[in-house]
Amino acid sequence: MKAISGKRFARLLEKQGWSLQRVKGSHHIYTKPDVDVRISVPIHGNKPLKLGLQRHLMKLAKIPESEL
């Protein structure tokens, strides 16, 4: 799996129907109608997300690895 930045992951979430609820510091909080999960994406410029965090966020959002 290749690491992507928080900005790119946020754009990927928005394509999947997630909407930005709020921003607290560098963390962007996303929600989706009819889903009880909130996803917090750390956005630190173009720094890549750590792979463990990226895998976890992808699992929560039900995004397959092929979408990257």
Phi, psi and omega in degrees: 000135178266142181283139176238162181283164177297323179299314181292322178295322178296318177297321178297319177298317181296324176296329182276001177102003178280146179237146181286120179272311183199168177233130176233104184068236180261007181258124178259125184259124181246143174227166179220138178302143178067014176234131184273013184253139170250139180243126179254115183253118176283126180243108181239075181064227179254021177291137180288151174289150174290146188298322179296316178295316180299316178299317181297314180296321178295322178294317179297320183275354182058047178257122179288156181297334181292343179288340182291000000 
